[in-house]
Amino acid sequence: AASAFDIETSQRCFREFPGRCVETNPILGQRRPRGYAVNEAFDFALAFGMHRARARSRVWWTPQIVPEAEHVALGIRNLRAHLTPMKCATSANITICSGGALQF
């Protein structure tokens, strides 16, 4: 669920703020199907590894917390994209903007 939250809020940011939201992970790209495929494959591999570790450890579930918390934090950041101000300067008919692009 956290992965879907992150992907959907990223897609919303790409759609509502074109040019302001940039995916910096080259594996994910900016397309929804690719994001789901990569994230779900990673989640499945992590769950499979943790299932195997369950027999050896009482804290087998802890490595799953980090990526889930990361997805939630990034999803919240995606929702706040409109709050990040862009700083633009114009000189000699050239406008340069910085500070407003959100990179995931």
Secondary structure as GFF3:
##gff-version 3
##sequence-region A 1 104
A	DSSP	alpha_helix	2	16	.	.	.	ID=ss1
A	DSSP	beta_strand	21	22	.	.	.	ID=ss2
A	DSSP	alpha_helix	32	53	.	.	.	ID=ss3
A	DSSP	alpha_helix	62	79	.	.	.	ID=ss4
A	DSSP	three_ten_helix	81	83	.	.	.	ID=ss5
A	DSSP	beta_strand	87	91	.	.	.	ID=ss6
A	DSSP	beta_strand	94	98	.	.	.	ID=ss7
A	DSSP	beta_strand	102	103	.	.	.	ID=ss8
###
